[in-house]
Amino acid sequence: MAADHRRLGRELDIFDSDPLIGAGLPFWLPAGAAARHEVESYIHDLERRAGYQHVHSPVLGRRELYERSGHWAHFSGDMFPPLHLGGDDALVLRPSLCPHHALIFKSRHRSYRELPLRVAEIGAMFRAERSGVLGGLARVRAISLNDGHVFCAADQAGEEVAEALRLMVRSHAALGVRVSSYRLSLRGDGGKYAGDDDAWDQAGRVLRGALDAAGVPYSVAAGEAAFYGPKIDVQVVDPAGRESTLSTVQVDFHQPARFDLSYADAAGGRSRPVMVHRSLVGSFERLFAHLIEVHAGALPPWYAPVQLVVLPVAAEQDAAAAAFARDAIAAGLRVEVRHDGSVGARIRDAAGRRIPYVAVIGAREAPRGEVALRLRDGRRLPARSGVEAIALIARMVSDRALELLPPG
């Protein structure tokens, strides 16, 4: 039976929901929040090192904003109704972050010397999904998106798309995500798309060029593009064999024109930037739905909610357990000390909660400043000093290793 993130998420205290909050609006419990914070921090740092500047933008915007961007004409069926505050002022819960980021670009005079300007945010957005399609973290109404937009000259767009694909590969490897396929999503028949043919053709050529340069096989899917431009969809498969999109990168000529974005070019005139949309790991809700299932709840040590549980065998070892836990916490680890119940029951409980490391401190270990380490897969390690045990675990965490022990 394939792992189900809805069952595991509740068993492991990662998330839950309540009818009083509403369908499609799960809340993250402390264990889930700890894991999510670790991944958010990693993505934030990865983007920062790649030249992104992080921003915060409001979750609301005037209806006029989404009329300007094209979302209202092409996407209003998936948006929540406007909030009327009197007069003509109607506010809308945003369905995406790109209009806000376009206005962040426009808020200052921009020069070609600033390009490419890379802006990123982990921001909330909202979709008015039907109740029948909602489920766990995979399909929700309030979405926390790892989003980013690159404003660049036309001749820089190909390299920015290629760099986004490289960052995706790095983030997926660290998280233990296996990509099943790449898909070039193009427009199909019908009038649901914005922009002219030349812009669509140019954007499609940029994306094809980046995929070809990366040397990855890909399929072409007509009718799967965003309304404003084609995109690369990075697909994953869950343990039940269902395919979904995790990450995307898109090339957009439409919104820069709609918002009249420009920069001072090298010739002294004004030029229009290209807008590259990219999300390295998609929404954190869908990401964790996938991670919980592909790891069967046993998240890699670096973002496991609790990385180490300390078990004193008897009350006489409580002081030694407390001191060891303090040292482990000081080393940056997420640690619990458990006292109640037999040692065997506490070990089984830790294994059931998928905690990577268990440190048992008994009458033999305590006087020597040692611990006996057990791994969640059942392996036992020889007793070692507390300093050595913490160093081992901290190394696996800092290396963002997917395994519990170094190779060899």
C-alpha positions as CSV (number, residue, x, y, z in Angstrom):
1,M,0.0,0.0,0.0
2,A,1.4,3.4,-1.1
3,A,2.2,5.9,1.6
4,D,-0.6,8.5,2.0
5,H,0.6,11.9,3.2
6,R,-2.8,12.6,4.7
7,R,-2.6,9.6,7.1
8,L,1.1,10.1,7.8
9,G,0.8,13.8,8.2
10,R,-1.6,13.3,11.0
11,E,0.1,10.4,12.6
12,L,3.4,12.3,12.7
13,D,1.8,15.5,13.9
14,I,2.9,17.4,10.7
15,F,-0.4,19.0,9.9
16,D,-4.1,18.8,10.6
17,S,-7.4,20.6,9.8
18,D,-10.6,21.7,11.4
19,P,-14.1,22.3,9.9
20,L,-14.2,25.6,11.8
21,I,-11.2,26.9,9.7
22,G,-12.6,25.3,6.5
23,A,-11.8,22.8,3.8
24,G,-8.6,23.2,2.0
25,L,-7.1,25.3,4.8
26,P,-4.8,22.9,6.8
27,F,-2.7,24.2,9.7
28,W,0.9,23.2,10.3
29,L,1.6,21.6,13.7
30,P,5.0,22.2,15.5
31,A,6.7,19.2,13.9
32,G,5.6,20.2,10.4
33,A,6.4,23.8,11.0
34,A,10.0,22.8,12.1
35,A,10.5,20.8,9.0
36,R,9.0,23.4,6.7
37,H,11.1,26.2,8.3
38,E,14.3,24.2,7.7
39,V,13.4,23.8,4.0
40,E,12.3,27.4,3.7
41,S,15.7,28.5,5.2
42,Y,17.6,26.3,2.8
43,I,15.7,27.6,-0.3
44,H,16.1,31.2,0.9
45,D,19.8,30.7,1.3
46,L,20.1,28.9,-2.1
47,E,18.4,31.8,-3.8
48,R,20.4,34.5,-2.0
49,R,23.6,32.9,-3.1
50,A,22.3,32.8,-6.6
51,G,21.8,36.6,-6.6
52,Y,18.1,36.8,-5.6
53,Q,16.8,39.7,-3.5
54,H,13.9,38.7,-1.2
55,V,10.8,40.8,-0.7
56,H,7.5,40.7,1.1
57,S,4.3,41.7,-0.7
58,P,0.6,41.9,0.5
59,V,-1.8,39.1,-0.1
60,L,-4.4,41.5,-1.3
61,G,-4.6,43.7,-4.3
62,R,-7.2,45.9,-6.0
63,R,-9.3,44.2,-8.7
64,E,-7.8,46.7,-11.1
65,L,-4.4,45.1,-10.5
66,Y,-5.6,41.7,-11.8
67,E,-7.5,43.3,-14.6
68,R,-4.2,44.9,-15.7
69,S,-2.2,41.6,-15.4
70,G,-4.8,39.6,-17.2
71,H,-5.7,37.3,-14.3
72,W,-9.2,38.7,-14.0
73,A,-10.0,38.0,-17.7
74,H,-8.3,34.6,-17.8
75,F,-8.4,33.3,-14.3
76,S,-11.2,34.9,-12.3
77,G,-13.1,31.6,-12.1
78,D,-10.4,30.3,-9.8
79,M,-10.2,33.5,-7.7
80,F,-12.1,34.4,-4.5
81,P,-14.8,37.1,-5.0
82,P,-13.7,40.7,-4.4
83,L,-14.0,42.2,-1.0
84,H,-16.1,45.4,-1.3
85,L,-15.1,48.1,1.2
86,G,-17.3,50.8,0.0
87,G,-17.3,52.9,-3.2
88,D,-15.4,51.4,-6.1
89,D,-12.6,50.0,-3.9
90,A,-12.7,46.2,-4.3
91,L,-9.9,44.1,-3.0
92,V,-9.0,40.6,-4.1
93,L,-7.1,37.8,-2.5
94,R,-4.2,37.3,-5.0
95,P,-4.1,34.2,-7.1
96,S,-0.4,34.7,-7.9
97,L,2.5,36.9,-6.9
98,C,3.7,38.1,-10.3
99,P,1.6,41.3,-10.5
100,H,3.1,42.4,-7.2
101,H,6.6,41.7,-8.3
102,A,6.0,43.5,-11.5
103,L,5.1,46.6,-9.5
104,I,8.2,46.1,-7.3
105,F,10.3,46.4,-10.4
106,K,8.4,49.4,-11.5
107,S,8.7,51.1,-8.1
108,R,12.2,52.4,-8.9
109,H,14.1,53.7,-11.9
110,R,15.9,50.7,-13.4
111,S,19.0,50.6,-15.5
112,Y,20.4,47.9,-17.8
113,R,23.3,47.7,-15.3
114,E,20.9,46.2,-12.7
115,L,19.8,43.5,-15.0
116,P,19.1,40.7,-14.5
117,L,17.2,41.8,-11.4
118,R,16.2,38.6,-9.5
119,V,13.3,39.0,-7.0
120,A,12.1,36.1,-4.8
121,E,9.5,35.5,-2.1
122,I,7.8,32.7,-0.2
123,G,4.4,34.3,-0.4
124,A,0.7,33.4,0.2
125,M,-1.7,33.2,-2.6
126,F,-5.3,31.8,-2.8
127,R,-7.3,29.7,-5.2
128,A,-11.1,29.1,-4.9
129,E,-10.8,25.4,-5.4
130,R,-14.0,23.3,-5.3
131,S,-14.6,21.3,-2.2
132,G,-14.6,18.0,-4.1
133,V,-11.0,18.3,-5.3
134,L,-9.4,19.3,-2.0
135,G,-7.3,16.9,-0.1
136,G,-4.6,17.1,2.6
137,L,-1.7,19.3,1.5
138,A,-1.8,18.3,-2.1
139,R,-4.8,20.5,-3.1
140,V,-5.5,23.5,-0.9
141,R,-7.1,27.0,-1.0
142,A,-4.3,28.9,0.8
143,I,-0.9,28.3,-0.9
144,S,2.6,29.2,0.3
145,L,4.5,29.5,-2.9
146,N,8.3,29.5,-3.4
147,D,8.1,32.1,-6.1
148,G,10.7,34.2,-8.0
149,H,10.8,36.6,-11.0
150,V,13.8,37.6,-13.0
151,F,13.6,40.9,-15.0
152,C,16.2,40.8,-17.7
153,A,17.0,41.8,-21.2
154,A,15.8,39.5,-24.0
155,D,19.3,38.2,-24.7
156,Q,19.7,37.2,-21.0
157,A,16.5,35.2,-20.7
158,G,18.0,31.9,-22.0
159,E,20.7,31.8,-19.4
160,E,18.3,32.8,-16.6
161,V,16.0,29.9,-17.5
162,A,19.1,27.6,-17.6
163,E,20.2,28.8,-14.2
164,A,16.7,28.2,-12.8
165,L,16.8,24.6,-14.0
166,R,20.2,24.2,-12.4
167,L,18.9,25.5,-9.1
168,M,16.0,23.1,-9.3
169,V,18.4,20.2,-9.7
170,R,20.3,21.3,-6.6
171,S,17.2,21.8,-4.5
172,H,15.6,18.5,-5.6
173,A,18.8,16.6,-4.8
174,A,19.0,18.0,-1.3
175,L,15.4,17.2,-0.6
176,G,15.5,13.7,-2.0
177,V,13.1,14.5,-4.9
178,R,13.4,12.5,-8.1
179,V,12.2,14.1,-11.2
180,S,10.1,11.9,-13.5
181,S,10.1,14.0,-16.6
182,Y,10.3,17.5,-18.1
183,R,7.4,19.0,-20.1
184,L,7.4,21.9,-22.4
185,S,3.9,23.3,-22.0
186,L,2.7,25.4,-24.9
187,R,-0.6,27.1,-25.8
188,G,-3.4,25.2,-27.4
189,D,-6.4,26.1,-29.5
190,G,-8.9,28.7,-28.2
191,G,-8.8,32.2,-27.0
192,K,-7.7,31.7,-23.4
193,Y,-4.2,33.1,-24.0
194,A,-2.9,36.6,-23.9
195,G,-0.2,38.2,-26.1
196,D,0.8,38.1,-29.7
197,D,2.2,35.2,-31.8
198,D,5.7,36.6,-32.0
199,A,6.0,36.8,-28.2
200,W,4.8,33.3,-27.8
201,D,7.2,31.9,-30.4
202,Q,10.1,33.8,-29.0
203,A,9.3,32.6,-25.4
204,G,9.0,29.0,-26.7
205,R,12.4,29.2,-28.4
206,V,14.0,30.4,-25.2
207,L,12.6,27.5,-23.2
208,R,13.4,24.9,-25.9
209,G,17.0,26.2,-26.0
210,A,17.4,25.9,-22.3
211,L,16.1,22.3,-22.3
212,D,18.3,21.3,-25.2
213,A,21.3,22.9,-23.5
214,A,20.6,21.0,-20.3
215,G,20.5,17.8,-22.3
216,V,17.3,16.5,-20.6
217,P,14.6,14.7,-22.6
218,Y,11.2,16.4,-22.6
219,S,7.7,16.0,-24.0
220,V,5.6,18.8,-25.5
221,A,2.1,19.4,-24.2
222,A,-0.2,21.7,-26.1
223,G,-2.8,23.5,-24.0
224,E,-0.9,23.4,-20.8
225,A,0.8,26.8,-20.9
226,A,0.0,29.7,-18.5
227,F,-2.3,32.2,-20.1
228,Y,0.6,34.7,-20.4
229,G,3.3,32.4,-21.8
230,P,4.8,28.9,-22.3
231,K,6.5,27.1,-19.4
232,I,8.7,24.2,-18.5
233,D,6.9,21.9,-16.0
234,V,9.1,19.6,-13.9
235,Q,7.1,16.5,-13.1
236,V,7.3,14.1,-10.2
237,V,5.5,10.8,-9.5
238,D,4.2,9.8,-6.1
239,P,4.4,6.2,-4.7
240,A,0.9,5.5,-6.1
241,G,2.1,6.4,-9.6
242,R,0.3,9.7,-10.0
243,E,2.2,12.4,-11.8
244,S,2.1,16.1,-10.9
245,T,4.0,19.3,-11.5
246,L,6.4,20.3,-8.7
247,S,8.5,23.1,-10.3
248,T,8.1,25.5,-13.2
249,V,9.9,28.1,-15.2
250,Q,8.1,30.4,-17.6
251,V,9.0,33.2,-20.0
252,D,6.6,36.1,-20.1
253,F,6.5,39.0,-22.5
254,H,2.9,39.8,-21.7
255,Q,3.0,41.3,-18.2
256,P,6.0,43.6,-18.7
257,A,3.9,45.1,-21.6
258,R,0.7,45.3,-19.5
259,F,2.5,47.0,-16.7
260,D,4.6,49.2,-19.0
261,L,7.8,48.0,-17.4
262,S,11.0,49.5,-18.8
263,Y,14.7,50.2,-18.0
264,A,17.3,52.6,-19.2
265,D,19.2,50.8,-21.9
266,A,22.9,51.2,-22.9
267,A,21.9,53.4,-25.8
268,G,20.3,55.9,-23.6
269,G,16.7,54.9,-24.5
270,R,14.1,52.8,-22.8
271,S,13.7,49.1,-23.3
272,R,11.1,46.5,-22.1
273,P,12.4,43.7,-19.8
274,V,11.5,40.1,-20.2
275,M,9.9,38.5,-17.1
276,V,11.1,35.0,-16.2
277,H,8.8,33.3,-13.6
278,R,10.3,30.4,-11.7
279,S,9.5,28.2,-8.7
280,L,12.3,25.9,-7.6
281,V,10.1,23.7,-5.4
282,G,6.5,24.9,-6.0
283,S,4.2,25.4,-3.1
284,F,5.3,24.2,0.3
285,E,2.0,22.4,0.7
286,R,2.3,20.3,-2.4
287,L,6.1,19.9,-1.8
288,F,5.5,18.4,1.6
289,A,2.7,16.2,0.4
290,H,5.2,14.7,-2.0
291,L,8.1,14.5,0.5
292,I,6.1,12.8,3.2
293,E,5.0,10.2,0.7
294,V,8.2,9.5,-1.1
295,H,10.1,9.2,2.2
296,A,7.2,7.3,3.9
297,G,7.3,9.9,6.7
298,A,11.1,9.3,7.4
299,L,12.3,12.7,6.3
300,P,16.0,13.1,5.8
301,P,17.9,14.1,9.0
302,W,18.6,17.7,8.0
303,Y,14.9,18.6,7.9
304,A,13.4,15.9,10.1
305,P,11.1,17.6,12.7
306,V,13.0,16.0,15.6
307,Q,16.5,14.9,14.7
308,L,17.5,13.2,18.0
309,V,15.6,11.8,21.0
310,V,17.5,11.2,24.2
311,L,16.4,8.3,26.5
312,P,17.8,7.9,30.0
313,V,17.3,4.3,31.1
314,A,16.5,5.3,34.7
315,A,16.1,8.4,36.8
316,E,19.8,8.2,37.8
317,Q,20.7,9.0,34.3
318,D,18.4,12.0,34.0
319,A,21.1,14.6,34.7
320,A,23.5,13.0,32.1
321,A,20.6,13.0,29.5
322,A,19.8,16.6,30.2
323,A,23.4,17.7,29.8
324,F,23.8,15.7,26.6
325,A,20.6,17.2,25.2
326,R,21.8,20.8,26.1
327,D,25.0,20.2,24.2
328,A,23.1,18.8,21.2
329,I,20.8,21.8,21.1
330,A,23.7,24.1,21.4
331,A,25.2,22.4,18.3
332,G,22.0,23.3,16.4
333,L,20.1,20.0,16.6
334,R,16.4,19.6,17.3
335,V,16.3,17.4,20.4
336,E,13.8,15.8,22.7
337,V,14.3,14.0,26.0
338,R,11.8,11.3,26.8
339,H,11.4,9.7,30.3
340,D,8.1,7.9,30.5
341,G,7.7,4.2,29.9
342,S,10.2,1.4,29.4
343,V,13.2,2.0,27.2
344,G,11.9,-0.5,24.7
345,A,8.6,1.3,24.4
346,R,10.3,4.6,24.0
347,I,12.6,3.3,21.3
348,R,9.5,1.9,19.5
349,D,7.8,5.2,19.8
350,A,10.8,7.1,18.4
351,A,10.9,4.6,15.4
352,G,7.2,5.1,14.9
353,R,7.7,8.8,14.8
354,R,10.5,8.3,12.2
355,I,13.1,10.2,14.4
356,P,16.5,9.6,12.8
357,Y,18.7,9.1,15.9
358,V,18.0,7.8,19.4
359,A,20.6,8.2,22.1
360,V,20.3,5.8,25.0
361,I,22.1,6.6,28.2
362,G,22.3,3.9,30.9
363,A,24.3,3.1,34.0
364,R,27.3,2.1,31.9
365,E,27.3,5.1,29.6
366,A,26.5,8.0,32.0
367,P,29.7,7.9,34.1
368,R,31.8,7.8,30.9
369,G,30.0,10.6,29.2
370,E,28.9,8.2,26.5
371,V,25.7,7.4,24.6
372,A,24.6,4.3,22.7
373,L,23.2,5.4,19.3
374,R,20.3,3.7,17.5
375,L,19.1,4.6,14.1
376,R,15.5,4.7,13.0
377,D,16.2,1.8,10.6
378,G,17.1,-0.5,13.5
379,R,20.9,-0.3,13.3
380,R,22.8,0.1,16.5
381,L,26.2,1.8,16.8
382,P,28.9,1.1,19.5
383,A,28.8,3.4,22.5
384,R,30.7,6.6,21.9
385,S,31.3,9.9,23.7
386,G,28.6,12.4,23.6
387,V,30.9,14.8,21.8
388,E,31.5,12.2,19.0
389,A,27.8,11.4,18.7
390,I,26.8,15.0,18.3
391,A,29.6,15.6,15.8
392,L,28.3,12.6,13.7
393,I,24.7,13.8,13.7
394,A,25.7,17.4,13.1
395,R,27.9,16.4,10.2
396,M,25.0,14.5,8.5
397,V,22.7,17.5,9.1
398,S,25.1,20.2,7.8
399,D,25.9,18.1,4.7
400,R,22.2,17.8,4.1
401,A,22.7,14.1,3.7
402,L,19.8,11.9,2.8
403,E,21.3,8.9,4.6
404,L,21.8,8.4,8.4
405,L,25.5,7.6,8.3
406,P,28.4,8.6,6.1
407,P,29.2,6.1,3.3
408,G,31.8,3.4,3.9
